[in-house]
Amino acid sequence: MSTDPHPAESDDADAGAEQPAPACAMVFNASDPSGAGGVAGDVATIAAMGAHALPVVTSIVMRDTAEIFDHHAIDTEVIAEQARTILEDVTIGAWKVGFLGSAEGVSAVAEVLSDYPDVPLVAYMPNLAWLEEDAQQAYLDAFRELVLPQAEVLVGSHQTLTDFLLPEWDSERPASTRELAVAAGEHGTRFVLVTSVALPDQHLDNVLASPQGAITGEKFERFDVSFVGAGDTLAAALAALLASGAELHAAVGEALAFLDQALDAGFRPGMGNVVPDRFFWALPPEEGEDVDDDGGAEPDDGATQTPKSPRHVH
């Protein structure tokens, strides 16, 4: 006879204690009520990658799935306090920064980042054409001076990064990914992940590059619809993978594959653009597919198989 009055409860407690916590990634981003990007998109993406997000709100954006109408930056002391409070409690494996609200917000976040120089930083530069010109220029200048020197990877579309890193570019040919990496490297950033590089065959290239040249990448077939939240999704997925200990080369390939499938399964919740479905792997099988013993879908002959949950590779 057991002397333990609650043997089942004891076993459950021991089993729970042995489960390792998921890797944690802190994200600095805007509150986006559409759920397409911002902290909502980051949390969904990082959870889908099997990690845990620590979201810090930097501004409140008024937008729908089609456009941004306005935003209100969060007080810089509030931004810093959000981050430092949880950093005193939780160990993180990576950072991801998105829209930081204002030049002052950039400064506040950069100061927090500087206290943890060994934590890899994925910096995402969105299209900020909706900001007033003076505010936009001040933001870009602050980001260039304070965030880029701390960034492991700068993520952005080819056009956005060209405008940001090479504002005086006037050549008829597009800037190469290596030229963008050289420009970013002059500010201290080690790598750039350049998306939406136009190709002549209805495809878009996505390239990880260093000042020495292109390293890896993936080509996507061009979609016939417009998306919102794609860049945030890619950057957050990459941060989650780096937080989990993945090497950069492999992490970029997996993050790009995740983005491609999230876009392919995207949905239109409103009257605007399509939102990536970060939980595409949890969708029920389509008609004509069989379910295998592990719960994944087995397509008919000739169909392309969708990988199972990305959690199984972390």
C-alpha positions in Angstrom: 0.0 0.0 0.0 1.3 3.4 -0.9 2.1 5.8 2.0 1.5 8.8 -0.3 -2.0 10.2 0.4 -2.2 11.7 -3.1 -0.1 9.6 -5.4 -1.8 10.7 -8.6 -1.4 14.4 -7.8 2.2 13.9 -7.0 2.8 12.1 -10.3 1.1 14.9 -12.2 3.2 17.6 -10.4 6.4 15.7 -11.2 5.5 15.4 -14.9 4.6 19.1 -15.1 7.9 20.1 -13.5 9.9 18.2 -16.1 8.3 20.0 -19.0 10.7 22.7 -20.3 9.3 26.2 -20.9 9.2 27.3 -24.5 11.8 29.8 -25.7 10.7 33.4 -25.1 11.0 36.3 -27.6 10.2 39.9 -26.7 8.5 42.0 -29.3 8.1 45.7 -29.5 5.3 46.7 -31.8 2.1 48.7 -32.2 -1.3 47.6 -31.1 -3.1 46.7 -34.4 -6.8 46.2 -34.0 -7.0 44.4 -37.4 -4.9 41.5 -35.9 -3.0 41.4 -39.2 0.3 42.8 -37.8 1.5 44.6 -34.7 1.7 42.7 -31.4 -1.4 40.7 -32.2 0.2 39.3 -35.3 3.5 38.8 -33.5 1.9 36.8 -30.6 0.1 34.6 -33.1 3.2 33.9 -35.2 5.5 33.2 -32.3 2.9 30.9 -30.7 2.6 29.1 -34.0 6.3 28.6 -34.1 6.2 27.0 -30.7 7.7 29.8 -28.7 6.3 32.3 -26.2 5.9 36.0 -27.0 6.4 38.8 -24.5 4.6 41.8 -26.2 5.5 45.4 -25.5 3.0 47.9 -26.9 4.8 51.0 -28.4 1.8 52.7 -30.0 -1.9 52.4 -30.8 -2.7 52.3 -34.5 -6.1 53.1 -35.9 -6.5 51.0 -39.0 -8.6 48.5 -40.8 -7.4 45.7 -43.2 -7.0 48.2 -46.0 -5.2 51.2 -44.6 -3.8 53.1 -41.5 -5.7 56.2 -40.5 -3.8 57.5 -37.4 -1.8 56.4 -34.5 -1.0 57.5 -30.9 2.5 56.8 -29.6 2.9 55.4 -26.1 4.8 57.4 -23.5 8.4 56.4 -23.6 8.6 55.7 -19.9 5.6 53.4 -20.2 7.3 51.5 -23.1 10.5 51.0 -21.1 8.7 50.0 -17.9 6.7 47.3 -19.8 9.9 45.8 -21.0 12.0 46.1 -17.9 9.4 44.7 -15.6 9.1 41.4 -17.4 12.8 41.3 -18.2 13.6 41.2 -14.5 11.5 38.0 -14.4 11.9 36.1 -17.7 15.0 35.2 -19.7 14.5 35.9 -23.4 16.2 34.3 -26.4 15.6 37.0 -29.1 14.1 40.4 -29.7 11.8 41.5 -32.5 11.1 45.2 -33.2 8.3 46.4 -35.5 6.8 49.9 -35.5 8.0 51.8 -32.4 5.7 54.7 -32.6 8.0 57.7 -32.7 11.6 58.7 -32.7 11.4 59.0 -29.0 10.0 55.5 -28.8 12.9 54.2 -30.9 15.3 55.8 -28.4 13.5 54.2 -25.4 13.5 50.7 -27.0 17.2 51.0 -28.1 18.2 51.8 -24.6 16.5 48.6 -23.3 18.1 46.6 -26.1 21.6 47.9 -25.3 21.5 46.3 -21.9 21.3 42.8 -23.5 23.9 42.9 -26.3 24.1 39.1 -26.6 20.4 38.6 -27.4 19.9 38.5 -31.2 17.7 41.3 -32.6 15.4 41.0 -35.6 14.5 44.5 -36.7 11.6 44.9 -39.1 11.2 48.1 -41.2 7.6 48.5 -42.4 6.5 51.0 -45.1 5.9 54.3 -43.2 4.6 56.3 -46.1 1.4 57.0 -44.1 3.4 59.0 -41.5 3.7 62.8 -41.9 7.0 63.6 -43.6 8.8 65.2 -40.6 7.7 62.5 -38.2 8.7 59.8 -40.7 12.2 61.3 -41.3 12.8 61.7 -37.5 11.8 58.1 -37.0 14.0 56.7 -39.8 17.0 58.8 -38.6 16.6 57.5 -35.0 16.1 53.9 -36.2 19.2 54.1 -38.4 21.3 55.6 -35.6 20.1 53.6 -32.6 18.6 50.3 -33.7 20.6 49.2 -36.7 23.9 49.1 -34.8 22.3 46.5 -32.5 20.5 44.4 -35.2 21.5 40.9 -36.2 19.0 41.0 -39.1 17.1 43.9 -40.7 13.9 42.6 -42.5 11.9 44.6 -45.1 10.7 44.7 -48.6 13.1 45.5 -51.4 11.5 48.9 -52.1 11.2 49.9 -48.4 14.8 48.9 -47.6 16.1 50.8 -50.7 14.2 53.9 -49.6 15.5 53.6 -46.1 19.1 52.5 -46.6 19.9 54.1 -50.0 17.6 57.2 -50.1 19.8 58.8 -52.8 19.6 55.8 -55.1 19.0 57.1 -58.7 20.2 54.3 -60.9 17.8 52.8 -63.4 18.5 49.3 -62.1 17.2 48.2 -58.7 19.7 48.1 -55.8 21.1 44.6 -55.3 20.6 42.7 -52.0 24.3 42.9 -51.5 24.3 46.7 -51.9 21.5 46.9 -49.3 23.5 44.7 -47.0 26.5 46.9 -47.4 24.5 50.0 -46.6 23.0 48.3 -43.5 26.5 47.0 -42.5 27.8 50.6 -42.4 25.4 51.2 -39.5 26.4 47.9 -37.8 23.7 45.5 -39.0 25.1 42.1 -39.8 22.5 40.8 -42.3 19.5 42.0 -44.3 16.5 39.8 -45.2 15.1 41.4 -48.3 11.6 40.4 -49.4 9.7 41.0 -52.6 12.6 41.3 -55.0 10.9 41.4 -58.4 11.8 38.7 -60.9 10.8 38.5 -64.5 8.8 35.3 -64.3 5.9 36.3 -62.0 8.0 35.3 -59.0 9.4 37.3 -56.1 12.7 36.5 -54.5 13.5 36.7 -50.8 17.1 36.9 -50.0 19.3 36.8 -46.9 22.4 38.8 -47.6 25.6 40.1 -45.9 28.0 42.7 -47.2 29.8 39.9 -48.9 26.8 38.8 -50.9 23.6 36.7 -51.0 23.6 33.8 -48.5 20.3 32.0 -48.9 16.7 32.7 -49.9 13.5 31.4 -51.4 11.4 32.3 -54.4 7.7 32.7 -54.1 5.2 32.7 -56.9 3.5 36.1 -57.0 0.0 36.1 -55.4 -2.8 37.9 -57.2 -4.0 39.5 -53.9 -2.5 42.1 -51.5 -1.6 41.1 -48.0 -1.3 43.0 -44.7 0.9 41.7 -42.0 3.3 39.7 -44.1 6.5 41.4 -43.0 5.6 41.3 -39.3 4.9 37.6 -39.7 8.2 36.8 -41.3 10.2 38.9 -38.8 8.4 37.4 -35.8 8.8 33.8 -37.1 12.5 34.4 -37.5 12.8 35.8 -34.0 11.0 32.8 -32.6 13.3 30.4 -34.3 16.4 32.3 -33.2 15.1 32.4 -29.7 14.7 28.6 -29.9 18.4 28.2 -30.8 18.2 27.7 -34.6 21.1 28.8 -36.7 20.4 31.9 -38.8 20.7 30.1 -42.2 18.3 27.4 -41.3 16.0 29.8 -39.4 15.6 32.1 -42.5 14.6 29.1 -44.7 12.1 27.9 -42.2 10.6 31.3 -41.5 10.2 31.9 -45.3 8.5 28.6 -45.8 6.2 29.4 -42.8 5.3 32.8 -44.4 4.6 31.3 -47.8 2.2 28.7 -46.4 0.6 31.3 -44.1 0.0 33.6 -47.1 -1.3 30.7 -49.2 -3.9 29.9 -46.5 -4.6 33.6 -45.9 -8.1 34.9 -45.4 -10.0 38.2 -45.9 -11.8 39.1 -42.6 -13.1 42.4 -43.9 -13.3 44.4 -47.1 -9.6 45.2 -47.3 -6.5 43.1 -47.7 -5.8 39.4 -47.0 -4.4 38.5 -43.6 -1.9 35.6 -43.2 -3.2 32.5 -41.5 -0.4 31.7 -39.0 -2.3 28.5 -38.0 -2.6 27.0 -41.5 -1.2 23.8 -40.2 -4.2 23.4 -37.9 -6.8 23.7 -40.6 -9.0 20.7 -41.3 -8.1 18.7 -44.4 -9.5 19.8 -47.7 -12.0 17.7 -49.6 -10.1 14.8 -51.3 -7.5 14.6 -48.6 -7.1 11.7 -46.1 -6.0 12.1 -42.5 -2.9 10.1 -41.5 -2.3 8.4 -38.2 -0.6 11.6 -36.8 -3.6 13.8 -37.6 -1.9 15.4 -40.7 -3.4 15.5 -44.1 -2.3 13.1 -46.9 -3.1 14.7 -50.3 -4.3 12.7 -53.3 -1.7 11.9 -56.0 -0.3 14.9 -57.7 -1.1 17.3 -54.8 1.4 19.3 -52.9 1.7 18.2 -49.3 1.5 20.8 -46.5 4.0 20.1 -43.7 2.5 19.3 -40.3 2.7 21.6 -37.4 6.0 23.6 -37.4 6.2 22.8 -33.7 7.5 19.4 -34.4 10.9 20.7 -35.7 11.6 22.9 -32.7 
